[in-house]
């Protein structure tokens, strides 16, 4: 799944929260993190997914790739 596909599944407020959280973790120098995301399935139903993100850094310490997966 691409990042665009993942973002398209999430409500706008979840995208905003996720973006802020990723920026926070990058600023902290974290190697990764876990976070829950809420999906709206329609008909008033929701589902929660846990995502795990691994942050890969280059030799200079700056992040290069953030990859993740979800469980739910």
C-alpha positions as CSV (number, residue, x, y, z in Angstrom):
1,X,0.0,0.0,0.0
2,X,1.3,3.4,-0.9
3,X,1.3,6.4,1.5
4,X,-1.3,8.0,-0.7
5,X,-3.6,4.9,-0.3
6,X,-3.1,4.9,3.4
7,X,-3.9,8.6,3.8
8,X,-7.0,8.2,1.6
9,X,-8.4,5.6,4.1
10,X,-8.1,8.0,7.1
11,X,-10.4,10.7,8.2
12,X,-8.8,14.2,7.8
13,X,-8.3,14.6,11.6
14,X,-6.4,11.4,11.7
15,X,-4.1,12.5,8.9
16,X,-3.4,15.7,10.7
17,X,-2.6,13.9,14.0
18,X,-0.4,11.4,12.2
19,X,1.5,14.1,10.4
20,X,2.2,16.0,13.7
21,X,3.2,12.8,15.5
22,X,5.7,11.8,12.7
23,X,7.2,15.3,12.8
24,X,7.5,15.1,16.6
25,X,9.2,11.6,16.5
26,X,11.6,12.8,13.7
27,X,12.6,15.9,15.8
28,X,13.1,13.6,18.9
29,X,15.5,11.4,16.8
30,X,13.3,8.3,17.4
31,X,14.1,5.1,15.5
32,X,10.4,4.3,15.2
33,X,7.0,4.4,17.0
34,X,3.6,2.9,17.3
35,X,0.3,4.7,16.9
36,X,-3.4,3.9,16.7
37,X,-5.5,5.2,13.8
38,X,-9.2,5.4,13.5
39,X,-10.9,4.4,10.3
40,X,-14.5,5.3,9.4
41,X,-16.2,2.3,7.7
42,X,-19.5,4.0,7.0
43,X,-22.9,3.5,8.7
44,X,-21.4,5.0,11.9
45,X,-18.9,2.1,12.3
46,X,-15.3,2.7,13.2
47,X,-12.2,0.4,13.2
48,X,-8.9,1.0,15.0
49,X,-5.6,0.0,13.5
50,X,-2.2,0.0,15.1
51,X,0.6,1.2,12.9
52,X,4.3,0.6,13.5
53,X,6.7,2.9,11.8
54,X,10.5,2.3,11.4
55,X,12.6,5.4,10.7
56,X,15.8,4.7,8.8
57,X,18.6,7.4,9.1
58,X,21.5,8.0,6.9
59,X,25.2,8.3,8.0
60,X,24.6,12.0,8.8
61,X,21.8,11.1,11.2
62,X,19.1,12.7,9.1
63,X,16.1,10.5,8.3
64,X,15.9,9.0,4.9
65,X,13.0,6.6,4.9
66,X,10.0,6.0,7.2
67,X,8.3,2.7,6.5
68,X,5.5,1.1,8.4
69,X,2.8,-1.6,8.6
70,X,-0.5,-1.8,10.3
71,X,-2.4,-4.4,12.3
72,X,-6.1,-4.4,13.0
